[in-house]
Amino acid sequence: MSCPPRLWQWHQQVSSAFPQLSKPQTQGLAWWSAGIALTGSVGISQISALLALVLDQKEGAVSQRLREWYLEAQAKWGGPRRDLVVSTCFGPLLGWLIRLLGDAEHRLALALDATTLGDRWIVLSVSVLVRGCAIPVAWKVLPAHAKGSWRPYWEGLLERLQGRVPADWLVVVLADRGLYARWLYAAIVRCGWHPFLRINLAVKVRPVGTEQFDWLKCWAPQAGTSWKGEVDCFVQKKSRLRCTLLLRWEAGYEHAWAVMTDLAAEQANIAWYALRAWIEAGFKDLKRGGWGWHHSKMREASRVERLWLAMAVALVWTVAVGSQADSQRPVPCLEHVHPTHVARKRRKRSQEQPAARRLSCPVRGRLGLLAALLNGQEVPRLRLVAEPWPERVAPLKRAVSATRVQQRAKKQARKRRYKVARRRKRAA
């Protein structure tokens, strides 16, 4: 099969996933995402050069079509033009991923986090976590120095995704300590999902049924300790929240994990919070480790949001192909290896932990697409293969050094002194 029919097949996939888009918008999205997936770059010059060879068209004409796809309606040439409203694609994109995951496991992990592009942009992103990577399903691009609260943006992103996940699925929404807020906890619950938010240890809690508040760090005072149960979190009544608290201090970590959720204590597992690190890998796939978005020169937030849509759809294709290949990797087994064999000496992970990935799923998927095209084979069908969620907190391969802990403590002390000096200066 020649390449254009395959590109047409991908166009049909994109069209069925986003039926609300017009034909030119669907074609532009299919071209952009296919070009990103095959070139491994968001550079319009590379993508237009590739598509010009594939479509047997002039490179300048292809480049202009790609450019007009992300422009505003008033900036386009020709007759009546339409704006591509990216927010209308968030729900269909999440629904597409749900269909690709299938019925193997009715569980879904979402992560909330923000990433930056120098001093130009901040992107608030909601991503689906799957097999060591993250696929954005909703995002908002803001100027890096914009003032104001992020609350309306986060609530708007969650509302766009509400109702897209089947009711019988378990959905956990993970966020790091810097994003915790009571309104965010409530917004996640309104969606019918379960917050899994990490908080700082410098707060006070009390178990339900007791009167005395105590510091959170007292419940897991040393490495190897854990606790979970229903608590009233925070002393002040305006901030107080009744929730399930999960605590675990694994050996090698600098601090204990403290996670708030509305799941019952016997139903929740704090090890699930390890999935949140996958969104960092997802940002790497969009930047230096993958599509190279950090080289972007765009100056309009709306254009950046449209480019993120193309990158997200490209991730769907590459992760779907890469997850299938990743699931077929041989599992290392040392049961029949001699106790003094070098393989046992070099292994730093426990038997329960999966082997480390040498290639991310997007990279492996892109290589799979290129191999299929070179060999004249059918491109693997779209299917996301998830992996089991962690059941225990994995110990670190290398413990945090005492020097690093001291450096962080000194840095925090300097910040506190600086804040005190600023308060005194303002009071004066």
Disulfide bonds with the S-S distance in Angstrom:
none
